[in-house]
Amino acid sequence: MRILKFGGSSVGSPARIEQVISILQTYFDNKIDIGVVFSAFQGVTDGLIALANEALLRDNAYQGTLQSLRLKHIDAVNELVKGAEFQSKACDETEKMFNDLKDLLHGIYLLQELTPRIMDHILSFGERLSCYIISEALKSRGIDCEYLQSSELIKTNSSFGNAAVDFSKT
């Protein structure tokens, strides 16, 4: 099995993601087993950090920033995922993730507290969203794949903000 990693700039726009899908299609056509890891879409990690800090400072601008980030991901679903049924499912799941993120941010806003653990959780949304959306784009094109959250496979210590892999648990 080969493991492929695509960073933020290679998933920076739907056009760039189409190029990645083309690469993955070649592996699929040649029946080569792969595992694929995607970074958050370009600029999303910085956006999530800004969101968390705006909520911490009780700056209501976080709601607009969240909406912009949400629309970026919904637009990606609409451009990349083919077929109404696949698109509807992908939009629903993307909205659920954004509702969870919204709840976390509202908690930060109310409590005026942002721990390293919560920041790590907020930052995880970038990769979770990109991986999910791209996996649905692949499925909608007939490429057999499965979306897995890395937290199901990789275990770390509790040094939030600078965690190390626990190789024995992983």
C-alpha positions in Angstrom: 0.0 0.0 0.0 1.1 3.5 -0.8 0.4 6.5 1.4 -0.1 9.8 -0.4 -0.3 13.2 1.3 -1.7 16.3 -0.4 -1.0 19.7 1.4 -3.0 22.9 1.6 -1.9 24.4 -1.8 -2.7 21.2 -3.6 -6.2 21.3 -2.2 -6.4 25.1 -2.4 -9.2 25.4 -4.9 -11.7 23.1 -6.6 -9.6 23.2 -9.8 -6.5 22.0 -7.8 -8.6 19.3 -6.1 -9.7 18.2 -9.6 -6.0 17.6 -10.4 -5.6 15.6 -7.2 -8.7 13.5 -8.1 -7.1 12.8 -11.5 -4.0 11.5 -9.8 -6.0 9.3 -7.5 -8.1 8.1 -10.5 -4.9 6.8 -12.0 -4.1 4.7 -8.9 -7.7 3.4 -8.8 -7.6 2.5 -12.5 -4.3 0.6 -12.0 -5.7 -1.2 -8.9 -3.0 0.2 -6.7 -4.0 0.3 -3.0 -3.5 3.7 -1.5 -4.2 5.6 1.7 -4.6 9.3 1.2 -4.2 12.2 3.7 -5.4 15.7 2.9 -4.5 18.9 4.7 -7.2 21.5 5.3 -8.2 23.5 2.2 -5.7 26.4 1.7 -6.2 29.2 4.2 -8.7 27.2 6.4 -6.3 26.6 9.3 -5.6 30.3 9.6 -9.3 31.0 9.4 -10.1 28.6 12.2 -7.4 30.2 14.4 -8.9 33.6 13.7 -12.4 32.3 14.4 -11.4 30.9 17.8 -9.6 34.1 18.8 -12.5 36.3 17.7 -14.9 34.2 19.8 -12.5 34.4 22.7 -12.4 38.2 22.5 -16.2 38.2 22.3 -15.9 39.8 18.8 -19.2 39.0 17.0 -17.3 39.1 13.8 -16.6 35.4 14.4 -20.1 34.7 13.1 -19.4 36.3 9.7 -16.0 34.6 9.5 -17.7 31.2 10.3 -20.2 31.9 7.6 -17.5 32.6 5.0 -15.7 29.5 5.9 -18.9 27.5 5.7 -19.7 28.8 2.2 -16.2 28.0 1.0 -16.8 24.4 1.9 -20.4 24.2 0.6 -19.2 25.7 -2.7 -16.5 23.0 -2.8 -19.1 20.3 -2.3 -21.3 21.8 -5.1 -18.3 22.0 -7.5 -16.6 18.7 -6.7 -19.3 16.2 -5.7 -21.3 14.9 -8.8 -24.9 13.9 -8.7 -27.8 15.3 -6.6 -27.9 12.4 -4.2 -24.2 12.5 -3.4 -24.3 16.3 -3.2 -27.2 16.4 -0.8 -25.6 13.9 1.5 -22.2 15.7 1.4 -23.9 19.1 2.1 -25.9 17.7 5.0 -22.7 16.2 6.7 -20.8 19.4 6.0 -23.5 21.4 7.7 -23.5 19.1 10.7 -19.7 19.6 11.1 -20.2 23.4 10.9 -23.0 23.2 13.4 -20.7 21.4 15.8 -18.0 24.1 15.1 -20.5 26.8 15.7 -21.5 25.3 19.1 -17.8 25.1 20.1 -17.2 28.7 19.1 -20.3 29.9 21.0 -19.0 28.1 24.1 -15.7 29.9 23.8 -17.6 33.2 23.3 -19.7 32.6 26.5 -16.9 31.3 28.7 -14.1 33.5 27.4 -11.8 30.5 27.6 -9.8 28.8 24.9 -7.7 25.9 26.1 -5.1 24.1 23.9 -7.3 21.1 23.9 -10.3 23.1 22.5 -8.0 24.8 20.0 -6.8 21.4 18.8 -10.4 20.3 18.4 -11.3 23.4 16.4 -8.3 23.0 14.1 -9.2 19.4 13.4 -12.3 20.6 11.5 -10.1 21.8 8.6 -8.7 18.4 7.9 -11.9 16.6 8.7 -13.9 18.8 6.3 -11.4 18.5 3.4 -11.0 14.8 3.8 -14.7 14.2 4.0 -15.6 16.4 1.0 -12.8 15.0 -1.2 -13.8 11.4 -0.3 -17.4 12.2 -1.3 -16.2 13.7 -4.5 -14.3 10.5 -5.2 -17.3 8.3 -4.4 -19.6 10.3 -6.6 -17.2 9.5 -9.5 -17.3 5.8 -8.8 -13.9 5.6 -7.0 -14.3 3.1 -4.2 -13.0 4.8 -1.0 -13.7 5.2 2.7 -13.5 8.3 4.8 -11.7 7.6 8.1 -11.1 10.2 10.8 -7.4 10.0 11.8 -8.4 10.0 15.5 -9.8 6.5 14.9 -6.4 5.3 13.9 -3.8 7.5 15.6 -3.6 8.0 19.3 -1.6 10.7 21.0 -0.6 11.8 24.4 -2.4 14.7 26.2 0.1 17.4 25.4 -2.5 19.5 23.6 -1.0 21.9 21.1 2.1 19.8 20.8 0.9 16.2 21.1 3.1 13.2 20.3 1.9 10.0 18.7 1.5 7.1 21.2 2.9 4.4 18.9 1.9 1.5 21.1 -1.8 2.5 21.2 -1.7 3.5 17.5 
